[in-house]
Amino acid sequence: MTALEGVFLVFGLACLTGCVLSVSRALVVIRLVLRGERTQGWCARRTYHRDGRSYSHPEFTFAFRTPDGESVEFKDRPGAFGYEEGASVRVCYDPARPHKRATIAGPDTWGPVYVRLLFCVPLGLLSFVPLYGLALHWGLFRGY
């Protein structure tokens, strides 16, 4: 294997890993919406983070209370529009692990799902091209 083939292999596998993780998280969110506990929550914080350029992007922290009165905060991606601090949201969570698995996805907003799936499309393409090219080059299967 040449150095260039190694670079293409690592790049393709890294993009494929990102795509798989993104789809995995989207499936967890969909499962929470379908089978998780539901409660009312609120947007606890809306902060802006600079990424070294002149603009910044918002980061949202949501909160809810479990039936035993415990307050839980989590971060989620609400989609294109976001929420103001204090806005009411519907929360779906896993009662066994409310701190680890909670989302605002559901009939009101599918942002936590479509953001991850839209992120997966370019990663999937970026992984397919080098890996398919290497497979053809190495003779693992024949092209058209």
Residue pairs with C-beta under 8 A, 6 or more apart in sequence:
1 9
5 134
5 137
8 130
8 131
8 133
8 134
9 130
9 131
9 134
11 126
11 130
12 126
12 127
12 128
12 129
12 130
12 131
12 134
13 127
13 131
14 127
15 123
15 124
15 126
15 127
16 123
16 124
16 127
16 131
18 119
18 120
18 123
19 120
19 123
19 124
19 127
22 116
22 117
22 119
22 120
22 123
23 116
23 117
23 120
25 116
26 112
26 113
26 116
26 117
26 120
28 101
29 103
29 105
29 112
29 113
29 116
30 105
30 113
32 92
32 93
32 94
32 101
32 102
32 103
32 105
33 92
33 103
33 105
33 106
36 92
36 93
36 94
36 95
36 101
36 103
37 92
37 93
37 94
37 95
38 90
38 91
38 92
38 106
39 64
39 65
39 66
39 90
39 91
39 93
40 64
40 88
40 89
40 90
40 91
41 62
41 63
41 64
41 88
41 89
41 90
41 91
41 104
42 62
42 63
42 64
42 86
42 87
42 88
42 89
43 60
43 61
43 62
43 83
43 84
43 85
43 86
43 87
43 89
44 61
44 62
44 63
44 73
44 85
45 60
45 61
45 85
46 58
46 59
46 60
46 61
46 82
46 83
46 84
46 85
47 58
47 59
47 61
48 56
48 57
48 58
48 59
49 56
49 57
49 59
50 56
51 57
58 82
59 75
60 75
60 76
60 77
60 78
60 82
60 83
61 73
61 74
61 75
62 73
62 74
62 75
62 76
62 89
62 91
62 102
62 104
63 71
63 72
63 73
63 74
64 71
64 72
64 91
64 93
64 98
64 102
65 71
65 72
66 72
66 93
66 95
66 98
70 98
72 93
72 98
72 99
72 102
74 99
74 102
74 103
76 102
76 103
76 104
76 105
76 112
77 111
77 112
77 115
77 116
78 104
78 109
78 111
78 112
79 109
79 110
79 111
79 112
79 114
79 115
80 111
83 89
89 104
89 108
89 109
90 104
90 106
90 107
90 108
91 102
91 103
91 104
92 102
92 103
92 104
92 105
92 106
93 101
93 102
93 103
94 100
94 101
94 102
103 112
104 111
104 112
105 111
105 112
105 113
135 141
136 142
136 143
